Amino acid sequence: MSTTATAPNPFKIALVQMLCGADKQANLDNAASHIETAADNGAKLVILPECFNSPYGTKFFPEYAEPIPGPSTSALAAVAKKRGIYLIGGSIPERDQDKLYNTSTVFDTRGELIAKHRKVHLFDIDVPGKIRFQESETLTAGNALTVVETEFCKIGLAICYDIRFPELALLSVKQGCKFLVYPGAFNMTTGPMHWELLARARAVDNQAFVAVVSPARDVDSGYVAWGHSTVVNPWGDIVAKTDHTPGIVYADIDLSIVDAARSAIPVQFQKRTDMYKVELQQ
């Protein structure tokens, strides 16, 4: 669906910060319940966290992986259609033949799949004495930029570790995006250091709204998420956030703020492309 002049502005979004446990069906039911609540409260776009249907961990990805379409995405399609909302389904472990991906799906108000993003940058880190995690032990990286067209605006979609690569966000903005969305699951080491910092940095870099959506914190899980789902405006101001507990974060996305920021400080037009440029490889 293309952007239209009659699209409502501002439009309300909801970030679902939910617990993601070992029971896949319970996770799907929990997600659907939160989505229904968000729709009841006026959200036109609802966003789930990374790996919302399973525990997060390399040993879990093969066990919980499913094709797309499959049980999890079918459930998302049904609730999006029922409530007439746009829905960004966080991410799930996706199985495509002999490969596994960390994949986000997007559904429109008719429940149709309109976009799919496979995590481009795999989370392979080793912070001595803190955390070592290697998504590449089981996952394959995606190779595509994902821009979602809605009646509100174009949305740049990426997943968690992708936020650390400003080039990806810049390419999305070059494609016309005014809103960047990152379902993620930063941990208790990287979360307090960089979760909010990176969200605000990408917002200021690109003069766009940014939403980062985390699972709620489960201290009994093998991987403990930081939480703190947050929405940042183009000036770098936090307009909505929560703590580490389960809940829903609401925010109004006023696109006139994007236009005002880009007009006041026109860095999008002041880049020295005679010296440097970032281009998408075809």
C-alpha positions as CSV (number, residue, x, y, z in Angstrom):
1,M,0.0,0.0,0.0
2,S,1.5,3.4,-1.0
3,T,1.7,6.4,1.2
4,T,-1.4,8.6,0.9
5,A,-2.1,12.2,1.6
6,T,-5.1,11.2,3.7
7,A,-3.2,9.0,6.2
8,P,-3.8,10.1,9.8
9,N,-1.1,12.1,11.5
10,P,-0.1,11.5,14.2
11,F,-0.8,7.8,14.4
12,K,-0.6,5.7,17.6
13,I,1.9,2.8,17.9
14,A,2.3,0.2,20.6
15,L,5.4,-1.7,21.6
16,V,4.6,-5.0,23.3
17,Q,7.2,-5.9,25.9
18,M,6.2,-9.5,26.8
19,L,7.8,-12.5,28.5
20,C,8.9,-15.0,25.9
21,G,9.0,-18.5,27.5
22,A,9.5,-22.1,26.5
23,D,5.9,-22.8,25.5
24,K,5.4,-21.6,21.9
25,Q,1.6,-21.7,22.0
26,A,1.5,-19.8,25.3
27,N,3.8,-17.2,23.7
28,L,1.5,-16.9,20.7
29,D,-1.6,-16.6,23.0
30,N,0.2,-14.0,25.1
31,A,1.2,-12.0,22.0
32,A,-2.3,-12.1,20.6
33,S,-3.8,-10.9,24.0
34,H,-1.4,-7.9,24.1
35,I,-2.1,-7.0,20.5
36,E,-5.8,-7.0,21.2
37,T,-5.3,-4.7,24.2
38,A,-3.1,-2.4,22.1
39,A,-5.8,-2.2,19.4
40,D,-8.5,-1.6,22.0
41,N,-6.4,1.4,23.1
42,G,-6.2,2.9,19.6
43,A,-2.9,1.6,18.3
44,K,-2.8,1.5,14.5
45,L,0.7,-0.2,14.4
46,V,1.7,-2.8,17.0
47,I,5.3,-4.1,17.3
48,L,6.4,-7.3,19.1
49,P,9.9,-8.0,20.4
50,E,12.7,-10.2,18.9
51,C,12.1,-13.9,19.2
52,F,8.7,-13.4,20.7
53,N,7.6,-17.0,20.2
54,S,10.6,-18.7,21.8
55,P,13.4,-18.4,24.2
56,Y,16.4,-16.5,22.8
57,G,19.5,-18.7,22.3
58,T,21.4,-20.6,19.7
59,K,20.3,-23.9,21.2
60,F,16.7,-22.9,20.9
61,F,16.7,-21.6,17.3
62,P,16.7,-25.1,15.6
63,E,14.0,-26.4,18.0
64,Y,11.6,-23.5,17.6
65,A,12.3,-22.7,13.9
66,E,9.4,-22.9,11.5
67,P,8.7,-22.0,7.9
68,I,7.0,-18.8,6.8
69,P,4.0,-19.1,6.5
70,G,3.7,-21.3,9.6
71,P,1.9,-21.4,12.9
72,S,3.4,-18.2,14.3
73,T,2.9,-16.0,11.3
74,S,-0.6,-17.4,10.6
75,A,-1.5,-16.4,14.1
76,L,-0.1,-12.9,13.5
77,A,-2.0,-12.6,10.2
78,A,-5.2,-13.5,11.8
79,V,-5.1,-11.0,14.6
80,A,-3.9,-8.2,12.3
81,K,-6.9,-8.9,10.0
82,K,-9.3,-9.2,12.9
83,R,-8.3,-5.8,14.4
84,G,-7.5,-4.0,11.2
85,I,-4.1,-3.0,12.3
86,Y,-0.5,-3.1,10.9
87,L,1.5,-5.6,12.9
88,I,5.3,-6.0,13.0
89,G,5.8,-9.5,14.4
90,G,9.1,-8.9,16.3
91,S,11.1,-11.9,15.0
92,I,10.9,-15.6,15.0
93,P,13.5,-18.3,14.2
94,E,12.7,-19.1,10.5
95,R,13.5,-22.4,8.8
96,D,14.0,-22.2,5.0
97,Q,15.1,-25.6,3.7
98,D,18.4,-26.3,5.5
99,K,19.0,-22.8,6.7
100,L,17.8,-20.9,9.8
101,Y,17.2,-17.1,10.0
102,N,16.2,-14.6,12.6
103,T,13.2,-13.1,10.7
104,S,10.7,-10.3,11.2
105,T,7.4,-10.3,9.4
106,V,5.0,-7.4,8.7
107,F,1.2,-7.7,8.1
108,D,-1.2,-5.1,6.9
109,T,-4.7,-4.3,8.0
110,R,-6.1,-7.2,5.8
111,G,-3.7,-9.7,7.5
112,E,-1.5,-10.0,4.4
113,L,2.2,-10.4,4.6
114,I,3.7,-7.2,3.1
115,A,7.4,-7.5,4.2
116,K,9.9,-9.9,5.7
117,H,13.3,-8.9,7.2
118,R,16.0,-11.5,7.9
119,K,18.5,-10.1,10.4
120,V,21.4,-8.8,8.3
121,H,24.1,-8.6,11.0
122,L,24.4,-11.7,13.2
123,F,25.0,-11.1,16.9
124,D,28.5,-12.5,17.3
125,I,30.2,-10.9,20.3
126,D,32.7,-11.7,23.0
127,V,33.0,-9.3,26.0
128,P,35.6,-10.9,28.3
129,G,34.2,-11.8,31.7
130,K,30.7,-10.6,30.6
131,I,29.1,-12.4,27.7
132,R,29.9,-14.5,24.6
133,F,27.2,-15.1,22.1
134,Q,27.5,-16.4,18.5
135,E,24.3,-16.3,16.4
136,S,26.3,-17.6,13.5
137,E,26.6,-21.0,15.2
138,T,23.1,-21.7,14.0
139,L,21.8,-18.8,11.9
140,T,22.4,-17.5,8.4
141,A,22.5,-13.7,7.8
142,G,19.9,-12.0,5.6
143,N,21.1,-10.0,2.6
144,A,18.3,-7.4,2.0
145,L,17.3,-4.0,3.1
146,T,13.7,-3.9,4.3
147,V,11.5,-0.9,3.7
148,V,7.8,-1.3,4.6
149,E,5.2,0.8,2.8
150,T,2.2,1.8,4.9
151,E,-0.5,4.4,4.6
152,F,1.3,6.4,7.3
153,C,4.9,6.4,6.0
154,K,7.7,4.2,4.9
155,I,9.2,2.3,7.8
156,G,12.8,0.9,7.9
157,L,12.8,-2.5,9.6
158,A,15.8,-4.2,11.1
159,I,16.5,-6.5,14.0
160,C,18.5,-5.9,17.2
161,Y,22.3,-6.0,16.4
162,D,21.4,-4.3,13.0
163,I,21.0,-1.1,15.0
164,R,24.8,-0.9,15.5
165,F,25.4,-0.4,11.8
166,P,24.4,3.2,10.9
167,E,24.8,2.5,7.2
168,L,21.7,0.3,7.2
169,A,19.6,3.0,8.8
170,L,21.0,5.6,6.3
171,L,20.1,3.4,3.4
172,S,16.5,3.1,4.7
173,V,16.2,6.9,5.0
174,K,17.6,7.2,1.5
175,Q,14.6,5.1,0.4
176,G,12.2,7.6,2.1
177,C,11.8,6.2,5.6
178,K,10.7,8.5,8.4
179,F,10.4,5.8,11.1
180,L,13.0,3.1,12.0
181,V,11.9,0.0,13.9
182,Y,14.2,-2.5,15.7
183,P,12.8,-5.5,17.6
184,G,15.7,-6.4,19.8
185,A,16.9,-8.3,22.8
186,F,19.9,-6.6,24.3
187,N,21.3,-8.2,27.4
188,M,22.3,-7.2,30.9
189,T,25.8,-6.2,29.6
190,T,25.1,-4.3,26.4
191,G,21.6,-3.1,27.4
192,P,22.6,-0.6,30.1
193,M,25.5,0.6,28.0
194,H,24.1,1.0,24.5
195,W,20.3,0.3,24.1
196,E,19.1,3.8,24.7
197,L,22.3,5.4,23.3
198,L,22.0,3.6,20.0
199,A,18.2,4.3,19.6
200,R,18.9,8.0,20.2
201,A,21.9,8.0,17.9
202,R,20.0,6.4,15.0
203,A,17.2,8.9,15.5
204,V,19.5,11.9,15.4
205,D,21.7,10.5,12.6
206,N,18.7,10.1,10.4
207,Q,16.2,12.7,11.8
208,A,13.6,9.9,12.1
209,F,11.5,8.3,14.8
210,V,13.1,5.2,16.2
211,A,11.4,2.4,18.2
212,V,13.3,-0.4,20.0
213,V,11.2,-3.2,21.3
214,S,12.5,-5.8,23.8
215,P,11.2,-8.8,25.5
216,A,10.4,-8.4,29.2
217,R,13.2,-9.5,31.6
218,D,13.1,-13.1,32.8
219,V,15.9,-13.6,35.3
220,D,15.4,-17.3,35.3
221,S,16.1,-17.7,31.5
222,G,19.5,-18.5,30.0
223,Y,19.6,-15.2,28.2
224,V,18.3,-12.2,30.3
225,A,16.9,-9.3,28.3
226,W,17.4,-5.7,29.3
227,G,13.9,-4.6,28.5
228,H,13.3,-0.8,28.4
229,S,11.4,-0.7,25.1
230,T,11.7,2.9,23.9
231,V,10.5,5.4,21.3
232,V,12.7,8.3,20.3
233,N,11.8,11.3,18.2
234,P,14.0,12.9,15.4
235,W,15.5,15.4,17.9
236,G,16.8,12.5,20.1
237,D,14.2,13.0,22.8
238,I,12.7,10.0,24.5
239,V,8.9,10.3,24.0
240,A,7.9,7.0,25.6
241,K,9.7,4.1,27.5
242,T,9.2,1.5,30.1
243,D,11.3,-0.5,32.6
244,H,12.1,-4.2,32.4
245,T,8.7,-5.6,33.3
246,P,5.9,-6.8,31.0
247,G,3.7,-4.1,29.5
248,I,2.8,-2.1,26.5
249,V,4.4,1.2,25.5
250,Y,2.3,3.7,23.5
251,A,3.4,6.7,21.5
252,D,2.0,9.0,18.9
253,I,4.2,9.3,15.8
254,D,3.8,12.8,14.5
255,L,5.6,12.9,11.1
256,S,5.5,16.7,11.0
257,I,8.3,16.5,13.6
258,V,10.4,14.6,11.1
259,D,9.8,17.3,8.4
260,A,10.6,20.1,10.9
261,A,13.8,18.5,12.1
262,R,15.0,17.9,8.5
263,S,14.1,21.4,7.5
264,A,15.8,23.1,10.5
265,I,19.0,21.1,10.3
266,P,19.2,19.9,6.6
267,V,22.0,17.4,6.9
268,Q,20.2,15.1,4.4
269,F,21.0,17.7,1.7
270,Q,24.4,18.7,3.0
271,K,26.3,15.4,2.7
272,R,29.5,15.7,0.7
273,T,28.7,13.1,-1.8
274,D,31.7,14.4,-3.8
275,M,33.8,12.9,-1.0
276,Y,31.8,10.0,0.4
277,K,28.6,8.1,-0.1
278,V,26.8,5.0,1.1
279,E,25.2,2.9,-1.6
280,L,23.1,-0.2,-1.6
281,Q,24.7,-3.0,-3.5
282,Q,22.4,-4.6,-6.1
